[in-house]
Amino acid sequence: MKKVFNRVAFVVALVIAGVLEGTAQTATKQDPAFASVRDDPALPRVLLIGDSISIGYTVPVRTALAGTANVHRIPVNGGTSANGLAHIDEWLGDSRWDVIHFNWGLHDLWTTDGKQRIPVAQYEENLKTLVARLKKTKAKLIWCSTTPVPADIAIKTRCNADVIAYNAAAKKVMDENGVPIDDLYAFALPRLKEVQIPANVHFTGKGSEVLAGPVSVAIRNALTNSGAAKQ
């Protein structure tokens, strides 16, 4: 009887896992940030690369730049810079990009047992390689600084001191390569109570719309400076 019960419990667990996985996949597919973008051939092409923070502001950026640019994003959460190295060629494809707005960081500095997933020194080296690859596209590049981690975050997997250190390492790489910085860290910091979910690194829906403001401005400026903006 015990063996039968264990077998039934195992099957039930598999079914539940399958349902949850299917639900997660469906949710991802239904997220409008991942919707297929039908290009207007008269407009320049923009690519957003980043984690869930960028997923949140993707749709508001598309709305803000409607009629100005075709705004695409990578079809997944960008994860760590190591994940970026593994998939950057796939994400860039053979398409022409006029502007690429990109970030890695929150997943790199994720801490377990006192160790970051990607130590800051390795993060810096990864960014150097990623920027070199992105520059080959001839697109105008925009680095987006990593947004703040609130002091009262419930799960101590990240801390804001690391955000500051990783942003400093990223700034060094961008300055060396002449890549302008969309400083979302500085923009979001004084507004966290208004735009960020309490005790969480993520932003409210309204907060993502607020972040989309400087992102859209940075992209619009890059398009204008490159001569790719629609006249």
N, C-alpha and C positions, 0 to 999 in steps of 0.2 A: 504493500500500500504506500509506504514511504517513497519507494522508487517511482511509482506512478505519479504521486503528488509532485515530486521533484521534477519529473519530466514535463508535467503540465505547467508547472511554474516557469520552467525554462522556455517552453513554447510561448506562453503568455508574455514573458519578458522580451522575446524576440519580436513578437507582434507589436508590442508597445514601442520598442526601439525603432521598428520600421515605420510606424505611424509618425513618431516624433521626427525622424529623419526626413520623411516625406513632407511633413509640415514645414520643416526648416527650409527644404529645397523650394517648396512652393512659395514660401514667404520671400525668399531671395529672388525668385523669378518674377514675383509680383511687385517688387520694389521698383517704383518708377525711375529711380536713379539708374537702374540697369536696362531700361527700355531701349530698344533699338532706335538709333537716330537716323532719320532719312535726310541725307545731306541736300542742302540747296547749293548747287554747283557754283552759284555766284558769290557764295560767302566763304570766308576762311575757315579752317578746321582747327579746333582746340581739343586738347586731350588733358583730362584731369587724372592724376595718379595720386592715390593716398588710401588711408584706412577708413574706418567708419565715420570719422569726422568729415572727411571729404564726401562720403556717401550722403551724409546729411545735407550738405550745401549744394550738391550737384543739381537738383531740380531748380532751386531758386536761382542758381547761376544761369541755367539754361533760359529761364524766364527773363532774367535781367538782360541777357545778351541775344534775345530773340530778334531776328532781323539783322543782327550784327555778325554772328558766328554760329557755326555748327559745333555744339559743345558735346563731346563724347567723354566717356570715362572708361577706365579699365573695368572688365566685367566681374571683378571680385574685390574683396577687401585686400589692399596692398600688403598688409602684414609688415614683417620686418624688412630691413634693407637687404638681408640675405635672400629673402623671398623675392625681392625686386631683382636681384642679380640672376636668380634662377628663371625668371619669367619676362624680363624686360624686352627681349627680342620678340617674344610672342605678343606682348601687349602693344608694341609699336607696329608690328606687322610691316606691310609694304606700303602703307598709306603715307600720304604727305601730311605733315603737321605744321601749322603756322605758329602755334603757341602750345607749349607744354607746361602746365602748372603742377608741381609735384611735391610730395612730402613722404618721408618715413621718419619714425621716431618713437611714438607711443608704444609700439610693439617691441622695439629694440630695447627700450629701457625697462620693460616689464621685469620685475624682480622676483626670483624664487630662491629661498634660502640664502638671501643676501647677495645673489649674483644676477646681473642683468642677462637677458637672453643674448644680446649682442653688446659686449663691452664697448665703451665709448671710443676707444682707440680703433677697434675693428669697424665700428660704425663709420668713423671718419674715412677709413680706407675704402669701405664699401661705397660710400658716397662719391669718392673720387672716381671710382670705376663706373658708377652709374652716370655721373655727369659726363664723363668722357663718351659714353655710349649715346647719351641723349644729344650731345653736341653734334654727333654725326648726322642727325636728322635735319640739321640746318634750321630747326625751329627756334623761335625765341623762347628761352627757358625762364621760368619763374619758380624760385624755391619758396615754399610755404613753411614758415617756422611752426614747430610743434606747439599745440595749445596747452594751457596750464593744467596742472593737476591740483585740485582743491585740497586745502590743508586737512579738511575733515573727511576725506575719502574713507569709506567704510572698509574696503578691502585694501590692505597695505601692500599692494603689488607694484605700486608706482609712487614716486615722490617728486615734488616740484623742483627740488634741488637737482635731480637728475635731468629734468626737462631743461633747466637752465644750462647745465653742462653740455647736453647733447645739442642744444641750439647753438651754443658757442662753437662746438666742433663743426657743425654744419655751416655756420657763418664763415668760418675760416676757409672751408672748401669752396663756398660760393664766391667769396671775395677773390680767391686765387683764380677763379675761372670767369670772373666778370658776370656772374649770374645775379640778377636783382632779387631781393627778398621781399615777399609779401609777409609782413610781420604780424601774423594772426595772434601770436603770443601777446605782444604788446597791446594789440587791439582788444583782445578778449579779457585780459587780466583785470582791468577796472570794472568790467561788466559782468563778472562771473555770476553774481547773485541774480542778475536779470536774465542771463542767457543759458546757464549751465544747469543740468539736473543736479539736485543736491547730493553730495557725497558720491559723485560720479564724474568720470572724465568726459562723458558725452553731453550733448547740448539738447535743449528742448527743440521742438519744431520751430518755434519762433526764434530761438537762439541760432539755429542753422540758417534761417533767413537773414538774420543780422550778420552772421559771418560771410554770407554770400555777397554782402555789399563790397567790402574791400577786395575780395577775390575777383569780383566782376570788374572793379575799377582797375586792378592790376592787369587783368587780361586785356581790357579795352585799351589801356595805355600801351601795352606791348604790341597790340595789333596796329595802333596808330603809328608808333615809332618804327615799325617794320614796313609800313606802307601797305599792309595786308587788309587794313580796315576798309569796309565798303564806303566808297565815296558818295 
